[in-house]
Amino acid sequence: MYLKSTNLQSRFLLLLLFPLFFGACTDDVQIHKSAIRYFNEGNSALKHRDYQVAIWNFQKAISLDSESPNFHYNLGLTYYEIGNYSESIDSFKRVELLVPNQTDTYYNLALAYHKISDSRLADMYYNRYQDMLSLRKAQERLDEIQKEQARAAKISASESQKKGLKNNSKGTSKNSVSGKITTQGKSGVPNWE
């Protein structure tokens, strides 16, 4: 009797927690959708050069989802456009933390530091930007070389397979001729007489 009541209590608890779990999932989805809506409205305002509305929308999007680098990036762009370079730098540094290999972030940080006359940090971020571009170009070239090598290997394999098929077909025809010789007792050369 005690086991049945414990089992019944655990089932009841699961029934109560089940809707709460799925309710939390739908709340997360709704929050993300709201953040995206604010982000899109911020982009629209930025496009129309309504910077205060863009900043407000990007900040609302960030308050709902602080881990999206795009929200911080566009907020940084907006601050840069209105000349608030220190806020721009803060936003771009957040992007740098979230996505460390984003080349545009380094470039924008270099520009913002240049605007506030911090040439040491401007040079440092510009050098990072250049290094990232060099690495990206080197990686792209390596990828091209690997694709070319893979393509050449496929062509070589295909050609050797064709040669193998030709050699097999020649060997097969010789065997069939020699098979005729032994079975018929005649030579494989036709008699034209």
Order of alpha helices (4+ residues) and beta strands (2+ residues): alpha-alpha-alpha-alpha-alpha-alpha
